[in-house]
Amino acid sequence: MENLVGVKLAYLIPLLPLIGAMVAGFLGARWLKEKSHWPIWIGVGLSAVLSFVLLFGMIGKWPGRAVAVQKPGEEASLTTRVLSTEFKAMAVSVNWYQWIEAGDFKVEAGALIDPLTAVMLCVVCGIGLLITIYAAGYMKGEKGYFRFFAYLGLFIFAMTVLVMANNFVLLYLGWEGVGLCSYLLIGFYFEKPAAREAAKKAFLVNRIGDFGFGLGIMLIFVIFGTVSFFGNGPGTNSGVLELAIPGGNFLGALEPWKRQAIPWIPFLLMVGAFGKSAQFPLYVWLPDAMEGPTPVSALIHAATMVTAGVYMIVRCGTLFVPNSAAMFTIATVGTFTAIFAACIALRQFDLKKVFAYSTISQLGFMFAAVGLWSPVPGIFHLVTHAFFKALLFLSSGVVMHAMLGHLDMRKMSGLRKVLPKTHLLMLTGCLALAGVPIFAGFWSKDEILVSAWVYNKGIFLVLLFTAFLTAYYTFRLYFRVFQGPVMVPTEPAEGHAHGHDEEHGHEPVDEHLQGQAHAAAEHSHEPNIMIWPLIVLAVGAALAGFLNWPEREKSLGGFLGESPSLILAHLATDARYNAAYVLPVPFGAEEIHDAAVRRQMHSDHLKVALLSILAAGLGIYSAYSLHLKNRSRGEELVARYPGLTRALEAKFWVDEVYQAAVVEPLRGLGRLFYAIDRYVVDGFVWLIGFVPQLFGFTLKLSTQRGSLQGYAVTMLLAVVVILLVLFL
Amino acid sequence: MTVLVLQRYLAVGAILFVIGLIGFMTRRNLIVLFLSTELMFQGIAVNFIAFGRYHMGQGFFHGQAFVVFLLVIAAAEASLALGLVVLLFRRRNTLDADAWRELKG
């Protein structure tokens, strides 16, 4: 492992985008200008190449077969065996330098490179590269072009640090870094009040989550005395994730209060994950974050940053898995978020808002998966979701570009004739999101549904219903926007600041409405630079499902299963989790070879797959009948349930509740603090300042009279007094 | 140089300083005031020289070096101060310091 080219050059993966960001940021305004995307393209592109070199290097070293080592009643020796030999096969920890050293508190800046990191790196850099290419077309002619690309590079840097970190503090650095870039990019159009507000909201809501995460890291340090995941590299058995395995010597020797505090760690970390990954109480920032430019929505708020919470929970599996209350909370919150956000998405009209709620809902699926300790389905869904959701967002960016900044699906229809290429791309993304077989979303959603079926039928039913809702709202959007009679908005949307209008001398859209299909040909609404990355994403959205197929032992699942995080988390589990279903390697191998289990598993998979196909088909059919065949029927249905419609349109009044329950009390508290500061504290300070002032004023009247001799006498007396004080 | 001799020099310095001080506090004439400050300067210079001489055996020349500086600064200051006095005299036609009382802050 250590000798792989990818591992040796791993430090370049975060470094190159950072250099690119610095070049674009410092030289962009004056020299690079319209070429500011080049440093980012080069930096992120090389990082993507290195990530894939790393991934394929590791696959080359991967034996690709399940190693059966687990014997019942042999757990203790298993731990030692795993930590010493097999364990090292697929993971390496590289320390670059001592970052912080203060007494016992030591933090190395270093990378943990294992299958999980490699997969995440490929997602981040690969999709990041495609989106930066797209962004060069999308942002063309915008004010602050260089600024946008500098932020993007900075984001990729922070995100790669996040997924490569080998300790909690470095993870936290990346975690905060992506939060900062998210804030900067949501507020990219800072002249728009809505964008400013959205940026602030995202930042503040994330603060709540990160506060919990920070406390969790502090608690980890207090209890374990280290913040490294795996000590000085995997196998040394001194990192947090190794020490936290129940039944080990370390936990037994802890003082009682520390042992009692351990169950709180996953809850604190969870708060951070909920904030970053927009789960139920803390999801409110994500829909508003759509104020940012569309490539940002695709990269940060759909494909990469928001999945950091899922990554973190999988990475820290050993801390979460032994705590069934924490796992139950994650699964419940994830499931609830999935259905809750899907419901809101039903009645949204803004394309990007639909996809934002859909993202929240899909993240809920991932949380449900990791909450049921099915890390492989969770990460698998993360990967496929990154493909199809980035595709959907970027396609709606093309639509927005072509429709003069409009995103309201009531104002457009039948776009398949105006934007033929985008139509096909969007259709691919919609099929993947709706979970139609062959397409990526089907496979990964199916995996999650299977683990829900095995562990918790209630969660399974809710998720299945959510899958139906997902198919419905996805195809509602598709049928409304791309099918039916052609309708195109004529007036530019307010605040639509795309340079391309001036360049093309946009003729009134009415005219090319007459020519319908010719409209696109007249001047390209679909510039190549924006379409090519989408084609790559569409191929991913269509085929990424086969990453985990046909045999899980030899595919993504088996590869991820080699990650020390997953192996150790498996050691930390008890009988609650049946390894055969979710963690086929290397420990589940024997059980899978058990014919009965295998048969049962196949029948479960088949049942679940049929049910999920049924749900998707039903959703697509209802969308078809309500939004294409007879559009007025949809409105009739809406009119019949005014209360429900109002609740959905108001997004269940969550923002209002927050406003009344959190924002207003806090504002009142702020006013109180202001008053205290202004009148009590300032008054006291003023009083202290007033005494010498008064003294000086009296002195001025009595001594400062303009006679030189008077001053000389005062000076002399003062010197005498000082001397007396000093020497007597 | 013995302590006894040193004390004599110090006494001379102190006397010079006090004469200057008293002169400064009792006289009104700007030129005389300036003269008095110069007198105080010289008292201090004598102190420096005395101590410098006293410690010379140990290889210290700080006192002497300081006095050279002091003389240079005093000369520069004298040219400036006398110039000022001439200007003040031209404005008010008197050398009395009290003529400028309204300059108090």
Boltz contact constraints between the chains, C-beta under 6 A:
constraints:
  - contact:
      token1: [A, 704]
      token2: [B, 104]
      max_distance: 6.0
  - contact:
      token1: [A, 706]
      token2: [B, 101]
      max_distance: 6.0
  - contact:
      token1: [A, 706]
      token2: [B, 104]
      max_distance: 6.0
  - contact:
      token1: [A, 708]
      token2: [B, 97]
      max_distance: 6.0
  - contact:
      token1: [A, 709]
      token2: [B, 25]
      max_distance: 6.0
  - contact:
      token1: [A, 712]
      token2: [B, 24]
      max_distance: 6.0
  - contact:
      token1: [A, 712]
      token2: [B, 25]
      max_distance: 6.0
